[in-house]
Amino acid sequence: MNRLPFYFLLLVVFASCKTQNIFKDTKPERKALAEEMDSAFYYNPDYQYRIRTDDKINISVWGQEELSVGSVYGIYNSNEVYGKWLLVDANGNVEVPKIGTFSVKGQSIIEVKDTLKTRYKQWIVNPVIDVKVLNKEITVIGEVKDPAVVQVDKDNNKLLEIISRTGGFADYANMKYVKILRQEGEHVRMTNIDLTKSGDYLQKNIQLHPGDIVVVPSKRYKEFDRRVSIIIPFATAITAAAIIVAAF
């Protein structure tokens, strides 16, 4: 049997299947990796999340249900299910019971709580107030076992901690070129982390902020392995060996 047409078909398949993969490392990114880390990703012990447009927040006033929106002091924790939250509008405001329009955009949770305490002291002695942002999250995509949007409550989150919450790295994860994207106003900052390098633990296991996106690229031979796994069941052992030798 003449196998030339079969080999020709295989070459066409391999040549035509080349695709652009945003999860795969490229030479320019390798150059960026060698450069100093963007200062936006340096560890900041004083970092506090700042409320943004479209954030969902709830406000709890102890013993004052009529002043609370989605109180965390209630018996049932169903604030998200029943829409018991305030949406920060395009002007950075929310509507708060008894106070009315209240500006929160760009403020930390502590700042909002302090302002509310001052305002509510007009009617309540020593008000106990809690404010929570419901949609603080970090997105992890690429070569992890369970890519997900990870909900976080705290401000100080670590890269490896968030990766562990997605089940850890998948088999084809390229841990040498893990990318972190961070939105700052209209601009997006990016840095590359090499988790294979020894030492510099704090620089590798960097602090992540709510809103960050973690991209774990695949190793370069993932696509080749996938194609071979499709072809090998339909070829003889000799043919499969010939394909592998030719590819390398």
Order of alpha helices (4+ residues) and beta strands (2+ residues): alpha-alpha-beta-beta-beta-beta-alpha-beta-beta-beta-beta-alpha-beta-beta-alpha-beta-beta-alpha-alpha
